[in-house]
Amino acid sequence: MPDKIDTGKLSNMIKSKRGDKGLREVSKEIGISAPTLSRIEQGKVPDVQTFMRICEWLDVHADTFTNSQSVKTDSNKKTIVAHLRADKELDGDTVNMLIKMIDLAYSKKVKKK
Amino acid sequence: MSSKKSTLLPHGFKAEAERRAIEFRRQLGLNARDPLCAFDLAKHLEIPTYSPIEIGMTSSDATMLMRSGSGWSGLTMKNADDDLLIIYNSRHSPARQQSTVMHELAHIICEHELPEPVMVKGCPLPLRVYDPQIEAEADWLGANLQITREALLDQLRSGRKTEEIAEYFNASSQMVTYRINITGVKNQLSYARKYVR
């Protein structure tokens, strides 16, 4: 089972650097919307572009937010890709459940006619 | 659902979507104006659909995933044998499940490439990639598959209200309103009333 992104660490680092500055001002500096920044600070998983921009603004490598032990991934396991339909950014619990479900689905034998 | 997104659609896409929606109905022995069940269409296209429990999740995990406000509706993926499958949120209303499954089928029908996960070094979790172009196409086609333009015109001409139309197509009122707005059928009807006596 893969580890998750440390959204808590991400959120803390952002809040720490933001300090007393308003969400709107900081979100402009980063290059994302204020509502998105607010959601990330609450621990939601960011999309790629948002994550990259935040890392750049924080001046850190993306590695900072992952458990270093997770680098040892199973290289034989094919990377699973999916079209995902969701009506908002997903929180950590939902993402973890999706990972579990996708793992199960990957091994599922489809009945053919 | 935004009407502004329809400007992303390639030329001819809308006409083709209507054509496909009618053709699938014909293949299933239905009329252009009939409702079409997303699960029937999936079976017809040989795409299996599963709820999280049917995929093998425990009851408590499935409950966590589909709890109110989790935001997840559905996904399409390939298994280890490279077979496509759809998983949908079975706790959503039937109308919402229809819209979700139609949207996922639309991705498959449009032959949208499953997006390469963007892997950030050291992060095992592929981060969400959102392609507005393909989402706009799947939104449009998915909705068209659910309710054809022809059906909508017919329903409105017969004086049916949004709620009645929604019930007939096992769709949400929002979906019906969306289809009415984006197809411009009301304009067409008002021209007809003005000039055809």
Interface residues (C-beta under 8 A of the other chain):
Chain A: P2 D3 K4 I5 V45 P46 D47 V48 F51 H61 A62 D63 F65 T66 S68 S70 V71 T73 K78 T79 I80 V81 A82 H83 L84 R85 A86 D87 K88 E89 L90 D91 D93 T94 V95 M97 L98 I99 K100 M101 I102 L104 A105 Y106 S107 K108 K109 V110 K111 K112 K113
Chain B: E46 P48 Y50 P52 I55 G56 M57 D61 A62 M64 L65 S70 G71 W72 S73 G74 L75 T76 M77 K78 N79 A80 D81 D83 L85 I87 T100 H103 E104 H107 H112 L114 P115 E116 P117 V118 M119 V120 K121 G122 C123 P124 L125 P126 L127 R128 V129 Y130 A138
